[in-house]
């Protein structure tokens, strides 16, 4: 095998061209080991537009956000007072946070929506005309912020506040992701342009979670069949990202949210964030008959919804365990999923797209994500939908031929059941 058909690892090992392609590397791209744990090796393929990872530091934490919410992982690093570099990846999207003694000191992103100019436009520190003028002057050999000061649009103090705002927005935006990976390298690492934030990390986490819930409510509004989205006629087009251009083009054909996501290829979360920005800048109008003030139901607080989902999922887990012990997880999952399918067919929105896995498990974070996006009386929907699974499991325990006495199992979950009585 020739040198040209391999991707070189700086540690001295080599990957064949076939292995490199399987890892997503292109011809001639180099790669390097950035972390090892026993037989496991983490390899960085160089040449992307994301922040460079500190391969000379110790990689001490990796996590799948589907299993470990990002807020929990960042809270762990914060509570431990760790310094280092935290990298979040979701598909081609990358965001990085620099921490010193548990506090965020800087953040970066490879998304156009997180660029300094668009961030300052969103918060009202720049006008559209000023942003367009600065974009025309910008070139790769200088900093965008410096151009804003040279043009007189910002004072140096304004720029400092603006960069702080950008960093805070990047951190807050992380909590709207329900999938992706994080990696954390420990050790003091100074970015090129460190800005000390005025908000403590725990406040950023709280605000990020609130922003996530706001986004979920917005998605629920967009998914309502009565909602229509339209581009404002004659609205001025600002320099926008690829996502924003795709959304505006899709709106020329259909004003429904589902059709928009299908035509643009954007996931619901990304499409919703793009629409939020386009609405803020006056480029789209969102008409919905589902305003909260006119609804004839009481909308439960998000924390109450989370608690209801958590308690139901714990109860389902406890009731499923003895059935799995006698029949095996796959058989139990198949039976429960038949109940789930029937529930969805009857219009239960909570279970749409969800199922018990091969281990007869149900991911509480996925259920919570769905529940927070539901329109209407979310608590009632959670209680009735998950309560139906609980009722089925209790029935099966009482009538299972291999379980002589179900009473001990049912009595053991009485405290959980009592907590669900409202």
PEQUI-V450761 format. One record per run of one state. SS is the DSSP state (helix for helix, strand for strand, loop for the rest). FROM is the first residue (numbers start at 1). LEN is the number of residues. If there is no record, write none. Layout:
# PEQUI-V450761
((SS & FROM & LEN) (SS & FROM & LEN))
This chain:
# PEQUI-V450761
((loop & 1 & 2) (helix & 3 & 3) (strand & 6 & 4) (loop & 10 & 4) (strand & 14 & 3) (helix & 17 & 6) (loop & 23 & 8) (strand & 31 & 7) (loop & 38 & 2) (strand & 40 & 6) (loop & 46 & 12) (strand & 58 & 7) (loop & 65 & 5) (helix & 70 & 10) (loop & 80 & 4) (strand & 84 & 7) (loop & 91 & 2) (strand & 93 & 8) (loop & 101 & 2) (strand & 103 & 7) (loop & 110 & 2) (helix & 112 & 3) (loop & 115 & 1) (helix & 116 & 7) (loop & 123 & 5) (helix & 128 & 10) (loop & 138 & 6) (helix & 144 & 7) (loop & 151 & 5) (helix & 156 & 21) (loop & 177 & 4) (strand & 181 & 6) (loop & 187 & 14) (helix & 201 & 23) (loop & 224 & 4) (strand & 228 & 4) (loop & 232 & 10) (helix & 242 & 9) (loop & 251 & 6) (helix & 257 & 8) (loop & 265 & 3) (helix & 268 & 13) (loop & 281 & 3) (strand & 284 & 4) (loop & 288 & 4) (helix & 292 & 3) (loop & 295 & 7) (helix & 302 & 26) (loop & 328 & 1) (helix & 329 & 17) (loop & 346 & 3) (helix & 349 & 3) (loop & 352 & 12) (helix & 364 & 10) (loop & 374 & 4) (helix & 378 & 22) (loop & 400 & 7) (helix & 407 & 6) (loop & 413 & 1) (helix & 414 & 6) (loop & 420 & 3))
